[in-house]
Each structure stands twice: as structure tokens, then as C-alpha cells.
């Protein structure tokens, strides 16, 4: 009798597990795995993307066991393997004010499809807030672009990627002067080579601000931005919720403080800065209020955030731009996306996945290799270089 009761209890436990598994699988298949929502005004650009970027017509199946946004974000960073590839060629570019940035090139001289270096299509990549050419998502992009036969150059912001901070000035989302210098430098060296810009997170904000300021004179054929914040006020509010603060905000603020500490000799006599107060920052907003806004001459952090936000600048962008973002991005929640605004202006299309986190987009049971984001980027870049001249002009 005792064994019978144990067997019944075991069956009951198994039925609960099976029932949960069936329910979760049904939820995953019907509520999680979805095609991205495509939003834009220009039907020609939309059709171009559907014709040449098949991944945008497919469902995105996030990793089954980490569909939650923060888990998706963290797992990509932790588990993703860095691809084996040729070493970069590092170039130091001196800026007009005496500062410097490092450009990391992968020239792809062995490219069978673009053997002429003078006209080899080129992609400039702008990493995120504290990212550089060695970030795993950047390396993955460079690897894919190289396999397509194109050249890449990673624009590391001041003080990143091995560069020395030679002036007190660093970088921010609103300032595009360094981007101007980098694009002009590339065009001077390769005036006949078509150029695409790819910006990730903060890099996307810099890129969109640059495109809005330069219009048709941007020097780029097209652009793509990934996991970018459009309304910084809403993004910082999201990052200051308890769990997001614990997982992301606190960590990124520490990296920003460490960068100031490494270069503290630059700031000890700076009239506008209270360095000790900067080093006590606990959030990105604190840091921007005490350091970034003062460094770039803003009256307050609110003035800086207003100038840096890009949701109201879509009308000024004059080249094709694909935006890849997720509706559950903790850095850029869906409520902050300018989806209604993009319906009023051509040249931009938003591809919004239901899940994916921030620079996450994990796929497969163990998300160590290429994923949804990598495929979209590769297809888009290849499509622009091969077909845009005939289909988007």
C-alpha cells in the first residue's frame, strides 16, 4: 500500500512537471516566438528590406530558457564566444583639439569579391557606452562583414580601445565632432569606397545625431542602429528601477567612474568639475549630471538629455536607416520608441522584436555563436552594397 502511495505521488509530480512544460511551450510558441514588427513610412525601403533581408520575415525564437529581457542581455555577454579572426590594424587618429581616438581596421586584403582596396565597401562600427573593438558583439560583426568581402573599421571613443586620454574631454551621445573627423579621415583615404555606419547602444545615438546634423552630406550610403535609446529620460528612468539598477546601472556607472579615476590627473584642476563628487556617482544619471553635462557645457543633465535624445530628429535623417530593437529592452523600453514619429518620415524602418533584451537576441539552446542580430546586420549590409544603388535611388 505504501509503495502504491509513493507511485501515485510520483505520477502526480510528473504530471505537474509535464503540465508546466506543455503550458510553457504553448506560451513560448504563441506569445514569444514572433516575427518582428516593421514600422516605417517608405514603402520602397520596406520592400527592399523584405526582398533582401529574409530574417526580418521570419520569427525570432529566443533561447528557450532565457526569454526574459535581462537574462537575454546577460547571457549573450557571458556565453558568446569570440570568433577566430585576423588581428586588427590599429591606427591612431589625432583630433583637432589634441585628443586622439584609435581606429581598429580589418582591411580584408584577401577579399575575393572586392580585391581593389580603393573601392572596397567599408563599414564603420560605433560600439556602446564603454565598449570597444574587442567587445564580443563587435568582433562578431567584424567577422561577418569580413566573410562578406568588405572592410571594417571600429571607431573607439576617446580613452577606449587602448587610446590615451590626452585632453580632459571624453565623449557623449550628443557630440558628433569626433564622428565628423573619423568619417572625413576614412573618405580622404578611400574616397571611392562606399561607406555604411553601424551604431550600437550609445554608438547608435551618436550615429543618429550625426546623421541628423549632416543630412545628405553625412558621407554614408546607409546606416543601421541596434538597441539604441531614443528618449534618454525614459531610458534612465527604466535603468533606475531596482532590478535594472542592480544588474546594469550600477555596473556601468562603476566603469565610467573607473575611467575618470584612471585619468584623474586630467581633472584635478578642472574649474567646472568636482572630481570627488563625480567619483561618488551611483547611477548613470548622477555621472552625467556631475561629469558629462559639465564637460560639454550644458546647464544641467536635463539640457544634455534633451539635446542627446533623437526621437524628435528623424525628419533630418536623409539616408536609409534600419533600426533593430526589442520591445523588452531595459535600456530602451517600448514606450520610448518613436514608432508614431517614424511613420511620418521616410528613410527609416524600425524592426521591433517582441523579445531580445539589450544587444541580446540570443538563439539556440546554448547561445554561444551567431544569432538573430548578426544575421539581420549581415543581410542588410550586403543588400545595401549590392542593390541600394539600383533599388533605393
Backbone torsions as a table, in degrees:
resi	resn	phi	psi	omega
1	UNK	NA	-40.1	179.7
2	UNK	-63.4	-42.1	178.9
3	UNK	-64.3	-35.0	179.5
4	UNK	-65.6	-40.6	178.7
5	UNK	-66.3	-39.3	178.0
6	UNK	-63.4	-40.3	179.8
7	UNK	-65.7	-40.8	179.1
8	UNK	-65.0	-40.2	178.4
9	UNK	-64.4	-39.7	178.7
10	UNK	-63.7	-43.3	178.6
11	UNK	-63.1	-38.4	180.0
12	UNK	-64.9	-42.9	178.7
13	UNK	-63.5	-42.6	179.9
14	UNK	-64.2	-38.1	-179.4
15	UNK	-66.3	-35.5	177.1
16	UNK	-65.2	-44.3	179.9
17	UNK	-63.9	-46.3	179.6
18	UNK	-62.7	-43.4	179.8
19	UNK	-61.0	-43.0	178.0
20	UNK	-63.5	-43.0	179.8
21	UNK	-61.4	-42.8	178.8
22	UNK	-64.5	-43.8	-178.9
23	UNK	-64.3	-43.2	-179.3
24	UNK	-66.4	-40.5	179.1
25	UNK	-63.2	-41.4	178.2
26	UNK	-64.2	-43.3	177.5
27	UNK	-61.1	-43.8	-178.8
28	UNK	-61.9	-48.1	-174.7
29	UNK	-70.2	-33.5	-174.4
30	UNK	-100.4	-23.0	-175.1
31	UNK	-117.5	-20.1	-175.4
32	UNK	-105.3	-54.1	-177.9
33	UNK	-74.8	104.8	-177.2
34	UNK	-139.5	158.3	169.7
35	UNK	-72.3	150.6	177.6
36	UNK	-67.7	150.5	173.7
37	UNK	-83.8	123.0	179.5
38	UNK	-101.7	124.3	-176.7
39	UNK	-127.8	127.6	178.0
40	UNK	-179.6	171.2	-179.6
41	UNK	-101.0	-36.9	-172.3
42	UNK	-78.5	105.9	-179.7
43	UNK	-64.5	-32.3	-179.7
44	UNK	-65.8	-44.4	177.7
45	UNK	-65.7	-40.3	178.5
46	UNK	-61.1	-45.1	-180.0
47	UNK	-67.1	-37.0	176.2
48	UNK	-57.4	-45.0	-179.5
49	UNK	-66.6	-41.6	179.7
50	UNK	-66.3	-33.1	-179.7
51	UNK	-73.5	-36.8	-168.7
52	UNK	-114.7	-9.5	179.0
53	UNK	-122.0	75.8	-174.0
54	UNK	-58.8	-26.3	179.7
55	UNK	-60.1	-30.1	179.8
56	UNK	-70.7	-13.7	177.3
57	UNK	-98.5	0.0	-176.6
58	UNK	-106.2	157.2	173.6
59	UNK	-70.1	143.0	172.4
60	UNK	-95.8	119.8	179.5
61	UNK	-103.8	92.9	179.3
62	UNK	-64.8	156.7	178.5
63	UNK	-49.4	127.2	-167.7
64	UNK	-55.6	-36.3	-172.8
65	UNK	-99.2	2.4	176.8
66	UNK	-140.9	56.6	179.8
67	UNK	-76.7	-21.8	-179.6
68	UNK	-62.9	141.0	-169.3
69	UNK	-56.8	-46.7	-176.9
70	UNK	-69.4	-37.1	176.5
71	UNK	-64.4	-42.7	179.2
72	UNK	-61.1	-42.5	179.6
73	UNK	-62.2	-48.6	-174.5
74	UNK	-72.1	-41.1	-176.1
75	UNK	-63.4	-38.4	177.3
76	UNK	-61.2	-44.5	-178.4
77	UNK	-64.3	-38.6	-174.7
78	UNK	-81.7	-43.0	-169.5
79	UNK	-94.2	-22.5	-171.9
80	UNK	-64.8	130.1	178.0
81	UNK	-83.9	142.2	176.5
82	UNK	-80.4	129.9	-177.7
83	UNK	-70.0	151.1	174.4
84	UNK	-79.2	125.0	-176.7
85	UNK	-154.6	169.5	178.1
86	UNK	-63.6	152.5	176.8
87	UNK	-70.2	153.1	176.7
88	UNK	-68.9	156.4	163.0
89	UNK	-98.6	118.1	-174.4
90	UNK	-95.7	128.9	179.5
91	UNK	-122.4	131.1	175.1
92	UNK	-91.1	123.0	179.1
93	UNK	-111.6	116.0	177.8
94	UNK	-81.3	136.8	-176.6
95	UNK	-100.7	159.7	-173.7
96	UNK	-56.2	-29.9	-178.2
97	UNK	-89.5	6.8	-179.4
98	UNK	96.4	-6.0	175.9
99	UNK	-77.4	177.6	179.2
100	UNK	-145.1	152.1	169.1
101	UNK	-131.2	153.4	174.9
102	UNK	-101.5	132.0	173.3
103	UNK	-106.3	124.8	178.6
104	UNK	-104.3	112.6	-175.9
105	UNK	-100.1	142.7	161.4
106	UNK	-122.8	98.4	-168.3
107	UNK	-69.4	-29.0	177.3
108	UNK	61.5	49.1	-177.9
109	UNK	-64.2	-20.3	-179.2
110	UNK	-89.9	11.3	-177.1
111	UNK	-60.4	119.3	179.0
112	UNK	-74.5	-26.7	-176.8
113	UNK	-87.6	-22.0	-179.8
114	UNK	-135.8	70.0	-176.1
115	UNK	-70.3	-23.0	-178.7
116	UNK	-85.1	110.3	-175.2
117	UNK	-64.5	-27.2	-177.4
118	UNK	-68.1	-29.2	-177.4
119	UNK	-116.0	8.4	-177.7
120	UNK	-63.9	122.3	178.9
121	UNK	-55.5	141.5	-171.0
122	UNK	-129.4	142.9	177.8
123	UNK	-120.7	125.3	174.2
124	UNK	-99.1	128.6	-176.7
125	UNK	-111.9	129.8	176.6
126	UNK	-111.0	109.5	-178.9
127	UNK	-70.9	179.5	-177.8
128	UNK	-78.9	-165.2	-168.8
129	UNK	-50.6	-51.8	179.4
130	UNK	-117.6	16.2	-176.3
131	UNK	-81.7	169.3	179.5
132	UNK	-153.9	-171.6	-177.3
133	UNK	-63.9	-18.3	-178.5
134	UNK	-93.9	-0.4	176.7
135	UNK	-62.0	142.0	-173.0
136	UNK	-62.4	-36.2	179.5
137	UNK	-70.1	-33.0	177.0
138	UNK	-67.3	-45.4	179.1
139	UNK	-60.6	-38.5	178.5
140	UNK	-64.2	-43.1	177.2
141	UNK	-61.2	-47.6	-178.1
142	UNK	-60.7	-41.3	178.9
143	UNK	-60.6	-45.8	-179.6
144	UNK	-66.2	-42.4	-179.0
145	UNK	-65.5	-37.6	177.5
146	UNK	-63.3	-42.6	179.7
147	UNK	-65.0	-26.1	176.3
148	UNK	-75.8	-13.7	178.5
149	UNK	101.2	9.5	-175.1
150	UNK	-104.0	172.0	179.9
151	UNK	-102.7	146.3	176.5
152	UNK	-126.3	150.9	171.6
153	UNK	-139.8	126.4	179.5
154	UNK	-97.6	123.1	178.8
155	UNK	-92.0	101.6	177.0
156	UNK	-84.2	128.3	178.8
157	UNK	-63.7	162.7	-178.5
158	UNK	-51.4	133.4	178.9
159	UNK	82.2	-4.3	-179.9
160	UNK	-110.5	162.0	176.4
161	UNK	69.3	19.2	179.2
162	UNK	98.2	-6.7	-179.2
163	UNK	-73.0	148.8	175.9
164	UNK	-88.9	139.3	175.7
165	UNK	-82.1	107.6	-173.2
166	UNK	-98.9	-9.3	174.5
167	UNK	-135.8	162.5	178.4
168	UNK	-62.9	-25.1	-175.8
169	UNK	-69.9	137.7	177.1
170	UNK	-111.2	-113.1	-179.1
171	UNK	-154.4	159.7	176.4
172	UNK	-154.6	169.1	-174.5
173	UNK	-67.9	-27.5	-174.8
174	UNK	-88.1	-25.7	-174.0
175	UNK	-87.5	126.6	-175.6
176	UNK	-118.7	11.9	-176.8
177	UNK	-62.9	-42.1	179.2
178	UNK	-65.4	-37.2	177.4
179	UNK	-62.2	-41.4	175.9
180	UNK	-55.9	-47.8	-177.7
181	UNK	-62.9	-41.9	-177.8
182	UNK	-66.9	-45.7	179.7
183	UNK	-63.3	-43.2	178.5
184	UNK	-62.1	-38.5	178.9
185	UNK	-64.1	-44.8	179.1
186	UNK	-63.7	-44.0	-178.2
187	UNK	-68.1	-31.5	176.1
188	UNK	-68.0	-36.7	-179.4
189	UNK	-79.6	-35.1	-177.7
190	UNK	-133.7	68.7	-174.4
191	UNK	-63.9	-23.5	-177.3
192	UNK	-96.7	-3.8	-177.2
193	UNK	-87.6	123.8	175.6
194	UNK	-64.3	147.7	-172.1
195	UNK	-131.5	131.1	174.8
196	UNK	-116.5	141.7	175.5
197	UNK	-105.2	138.2	176.0
198	UNK	-127.5	119.2	179.5
199	UNK	-118.4	135.3	-178.2
200	UNK	-116.9	127.0	177.9
201	UNK	54.4	-118.6	179.2
202	UNK	-58.4	-36.9	177.8
203	UNK	-59.7	-34.4	176.4
204	UNK	-68.1	-36.5	177.7
205	UNK	-65.4	-44.1	177.2
206	UNK	-61.4	-42.9	-178.0
207	UNK	-63.8	-46.6	-179.1
208	UNK	-65.7	-40.7	176.3
209	UNK	-62.0	-38.5	176.9
210	UNK	-64.2	-44.9	180.0
211	UNK	-63.4	-38.7	-179.6
212	UNK	-67.6	-34.3	-178.6
213	UNK	-78.8	-29.3	-172.9
214	UNK	-102.9	-18.9	178.5
215	UNK	58.2	-130.3	-178.3
216	UNK	-73.5	-11.5	-179.5
217	UNK	-94.0	22.3	-175.2
218	UNK	-73.9	-19.5	-178.9
219	UNK	83.1	1.2	-178.6
220	UNK	-109.7	145.8	176.1
221	UNK	-80.4	-34.5	-179.2
222	UNK	-164.9	176.0	-179.8
223	UNK	-150.2	162.2	173.4
224	UNK	-141.1	135.2	176.7
225	UNK	-124.6	143.2	-171.6
226	UNK	-130.9	130.1	175.1
227	UNK	51.5	48.7	-175.4
228	UNK	-101.0	142.2	174.5
229	UNK	-82.3	135.4	-179.1
230	UNK	-108.5	-31.5	175.9
231	UNK	-124.5	102.7	-171.4
232	UNK	-68.0	-29.0	178.2
233	UNK	-60.2	-47.5	-179.8
234	UNK	-70.0	-34.0	179.5
235	UNK	-66.8	-44.1	179.7
236	UNK	-67.8	-35.5	175.3
237	UNK	-60.0	-43.3	179.6
238	UNK	-63.4	-41.3	-177.1
239	UNK	-73.9	-12.4	179.5
240	UNK	-98.0	1.3	170.5
241	UNK	-66.5	151.3	-168.7
242	UNK	-51.7	-49.7	-175.6
243	UNK	-70.3	-41.7	178.5
244	UNK	-65.3	-35.7	176.3
245	UNK	-62.7	-46.2	-177.5
246	UNK	-64.4	-41.6	-174.2
247	UNK	-84.0	-32.9	-171.2
248	UNK	-125.9	-53.7	-170.3
249	UNK	-60.4	-48.0	-178.8
250	UNK	-60.3	-43.9	-178.6
251	UNK	-64.9	-47.7	-178.8
252	UNK	-66.1	-36.6	177.7
253	UNK	-63.8	-38.5	177.8
254	UNK	-62.9	-40.6	177.7
255	UNK	-63.4	-38.7	178.1
256	UNK	-66.8	-42.6	177.1
257	UNK	-62.7	-41.1	-179.8
258	UNK	-61.8	-36.9	178.9
259	UNK	-64.3	-39.0	175.9
260	UNK	-66.3	-42.4	-178.5
261	UNK	-63.1	-38.5	178.7
262	UNK	-64.3	-26.7	-176.7
263	UNK	-118.3	31.9	-172.0
264	UNK	-61.5	-27.1	178.9
265	UNK	-61.7	-22.7	179.3
266	UNK	-75.2	-20.8	-168.9
267	UNK	-116.8	-9.0	-173.5
268	UNK	-60.1	-31.5	-178.9
269	UNK	-110.3	16.5	-179.2
270	UNK	-75.4	124.8	-172.9
271	UNK	-62.2	-38.7	-172.0
272	UNK	-82.5	-16.5	-170.2
273	UNK	-108.4	139.9	166.4
274	UNK	-104.2	95.7	-171.2
275	UNK	-60.9	-40.3	180.0
276	UNK	-61.9	-38.0	178.6
277	UNK	-67.5	-39.5	177.2
278	UNK	-59.5	-44.3	-176.6
279	UNK	-71.6	-8.0	175.7
280	UNK	-96.9	4.6	-179.4
281	UNK	-60.1	137.5	179.9
282	UNK	-112.7	-15.4	178.6
283	UNK	-134.2	164.9	176.0
284	UNK	-62.0	-37.0	178.1
285	UNK	-62.7	-42.7	175.7
286	UNK	-56.1	-48.3	-177.5
287	UNK	-62.9	-43.1	179.8
288	UNK	-65.9	-35.0	179.0
289	UNK	-70.2	-41.2	-173.2
290	UNK	-89.5	-22.1	-175.9
291	UNK	-123.5	-65.5	-170.3
292	UNK	-59.3	-49.8	-176.8
293	UNK	-63.3	-37.1	179.5
294	UNK	-73.0	-38.7	-179.3
295	UNK	-61.8	-33.3	-176.4
296	UNK	-106.9	15.8	168.9
297	UNK	79.0	22.6	177.8
298	UNK	-86.7	149.5	-179.7
299	UNK	-69.0	-30.8	-178.5
300	UNK	-158.7	170.9	177.2
301	UNK	-66.0	-30.1	178.0
302	UNK	-65.1	-40.4	177.7
303	UNK	-64.5	-39.9	177.7
304	UNK	-63.3	-48.0	-178.1
305	UNK	-63.6	-36.3	178.0
306	UNK	-64.5	-42.1	-178.9
307	UNK	-71.5	-33.9	-175.9
308	UNK	-81.4	-26.5	-178.9
309	UNK	-64.9	146.1	-172.0
310	UNK	-117.0	0.4	-175.0
311	UNK	-62.3	-24.5	-177.1
312	UNK	-104.7	18.7	-177.3
313	UNK	-119.4	8.9	-175.0
314	UNK	-60.8	-33.3	-177.7
315	UNK	-63.0	-22.9	-175.9
316	UNK	-88.4	-7.8	179.7
317	UNK	-82.3	126.0	-171.8
318	UNK	-116.7	7.4	177.5
319	UNK	-122.6	162.2	178.6
320	UNK	-63.8	132.7	179.3
321	UNK	-135.3	126.8	172.0
322	UNK	-102.2	128.6	178.5
323	UNK	-110.5	121.3	175.1
324	UNK	-109.8	122.0	-179.4
325	UNK	-150.2	165.9	177.7
326	UNK	-115.6	148.4	-178.3
327	UNK	-68.7	-18.7	-177.8
328	UNK	-107.9	18.6	-179.7
329	UNK	-63.5	117.5	-179.5
330	UNK	-67.6	-20.3	178.3
331	UNK	-85.0	-22.9	-177.5
332	UNK	-147.5	78.1	-175.7
333	UNK	-62.7	158.9	-174.8
334	UNK	-57.0	-33.7	-179.1
335	UNK	-64.8	-17.5	-179.1
336	UNK	-94.1	-5.6	-177.3
337	UNK	-79.1	134.9	-178.3
338	UNK	-82.9	59.1	-173.5
339	UNK	-70.0	-35.0	177.1
340	UNK	-72.7	-37.6	-179.8
341	UNK	-65.1	-39.2	-176.6
342	UNK	-67.9	-21.2	176.8
343	UNK	-71.2	-14.2	-177.6
344	UNK	-98.3	-10.1	-173.8
345	UNK	-129.8	137.0	177.1
346	UNK	-75.9	179.5	173.1
347	UNK	82.0	-13.7	-178.8
348	UNK	-126.5	140.8	172.7
349	UNK	-131.2	129.3	175.1
350	UNK	-96.2	128.3	170.9
351	UNK	-108.7	108.9	-172.8
352	UNK	-111.8	112.0	175.8
353	UNK	-83.9	153.4	-179.5
354	UNK	-71.6	-28.6	179.3
355	UNK	-135.1	171.2	178.5
356	UNK	142.3	-19.3	178.6
357	UNK	65.6	-151.8	-177.8
358	UNK	-108.1	112.0	-175.5
359	UNK	52.0	37.8	-178.8
360	UNK	-102.3	-88.8	178.5
361	UNK	55.2	40.0	-179.8
362	UNK	-64.9	148.1	176.9
363	UNK	-139.7	158.9	175.3
364	UNK	81.8	164.7	-178.5
365	UNK	-65.5	-35.8	176.5
366	UNK	-128.2	99.4	-170.9
367	UNK	-77.1	78.6	-177.9
368	UNK	-107.3	-18.0	-174.5
369	UNK	-115.8	-150.2	-177.7
370	UNK	-62.9	152.1	-178.3
371	UNK	-142.4	-167.1	-175.0
372	UNK	-55.8	-46.0	-179.3
373	UNK	-60.3	-42.9	-179.9
374	UNK	-63.3	-41.5	-179.2
375	UNK	-65.9	-44.2	179.7
376	UNK	-61.0	-45.4	-179.1
377	UNK	-61.7	-46.9	-179.0
378	UNK	-61.0	-45.6	-178.5
379	UNK	-65.9	-39.4	-179.1
380	UNK	-66.6	-47.5	-179.4
381	UNK	-61.5	-45.8	179.5
382	UNK	-62.0	-40.0	-179.8
383	UNK	-65.2	-43.0	-179.5
384	UNK	-63.1	-49.1	-177.0
385	UNK	-65.9	-32.7	-174.7
386	UNK	-93.1	-30.1	-168.5
387	UNK	-127.0	-15.3	-172.7
388	UNK	-62.5	-37.9	-177.7
389	UNK	-59.5	-32.3	-177.2
390	UNK	-93.7	-29.4	-171.0
391	UNK	-107.1	-15.9	-176.4
392	UNK	-117.4	7.0	179.4
393	UNK	-98.1	NA	NA
